[in-house]
Amino acid sequence: MKTGTKDAATRRLARIEGQVRGISRMVVEDRYCIDVIRQVQAVKAALAGLEATILDDHIATCVDHALTGTNVDERREKVEELVAVLGGRKK
């Protein structure tokens, strides 16, 4: 993972962690359900953004390296990983 991506991911995760703690407090305080759900949706969106950032980095580094290299097995492995993660299948 590139340093910039790692730093961005770390910052996002800290923010997401804070959001989750906030949701926990909302549940303990018996806050209005729709307000809790909105915060859960916000966390899901934040996680999707993090996933996209990490996936972009993976494609730009690991996958690119495999596709431009000469190792056919490594190419196949990276493509199979992407298909599995994007298609939801377990590798």
C-alpha positions in Angstrom: 0.0 0.0 0.0 1.3 3.4 -0.9 2.2 5.7 2.0 -0.4 8.3 1.0 -3.1 5.7 0.8 -2.1 4.2 4.2 -2.2 7.6 5.8 -5.6 8.4 4.3 -7.0 5.0 5.3 -5.7 5.5 8.9 -7.4 8.9 9.1 -10.6 7.5 7.7 -10.6 4.6 10.1 -10.1 6.9 13.1 -13.1 8.9 11.9 -15.2 5.8 11.4 -14.2 4.5 14.8 -15.5 7.8 16.3 -18.7 7.5 14.4 -19.2 3.9 15.7 -18.6 5.0 19.3 -21.2 7.8 18.7 -23.7 5.2 17.5 -23.1 3.1 20.6 -23.7 6.1 22.8 -26.9 6.8 20.9 -28.2 3.3 21.5 -27.3 3.5 25.2 -29.1 6.8 25.4 -32.1 5.3 23.6 -32.1 7.9 20.9 -34.7 8.0 18.1 -34.3 4.9 15.9 -34.2 6.9 12.6 -31.4 9.0 13.9 -29.4 5.9 14.8 -30.1 4.4 11.4 -28.9 7.6 9.7 -25.7 7.3 11.6 -25.3 3.7 10.7 -25.8 4.6 7.0 -23.1 7.3 7.3 -20.7 4.7 8.7 -21.6 2.3 5.8 -20.9 5.1 3.3 -17.6 5.9 5.0 -16.6 2.2 4.9 -17.5 2.0 1.2 -15.3 5.0 0.6 -12.4 3.4 2.5 -12.9 0.2 0.5 -12.8 2.1 -2.8 -9.6 4.0 -1.8 -7.9 0.7 -0.8 -9.1 -1.1 -4.0 -7.8 1.8 -6.2 -4.4 1.6 -4.5 -4.4 -2.2 -4.9 -5.2 -2.0 -8.6 -2.6 0.8 -9.1 0.2 -1.2 -7.4 -0.2 -4.9 -6.9 -2.5 -5.6 -9.9 -0.5 -3.3 -12.2 2.7 -4.9 -11.2 1.3 -8.4 -11.9 -0.2 -7.4 -15.2 3.0 -5.8 -16.5 5.2 -8.5 -15.2 6.1 -11.8 -16.8 4.7 -14.2 -14.2 1.4 -15.6 -15.7 0.5 -17.3 -12.5 0.7 -14.0 -10.6 -1.4 -12.3 -13.2 -4.1 -15.0 -12.9 -4.0 -14.8 -9.1 -4.5 -11.0 -9.1 -7.4 -11.2 -11.6 -9.0 -14.0 -9.6 -8.7 -12.0 -6.4 -10.4 -9.0 -8.0 -13.2 -11.1 -9.4 -13.7 -12.7 -6.0 -13.7 -9.4 -4.1 -15.9 -7.5 -6.6 -18.2 -10.4 -7.2 -18.5 -11.3 -3.6 -17.1 -14.8 -4.0 -14.7 -16.2 -1.5 -11.2 -17.0 -2.8 
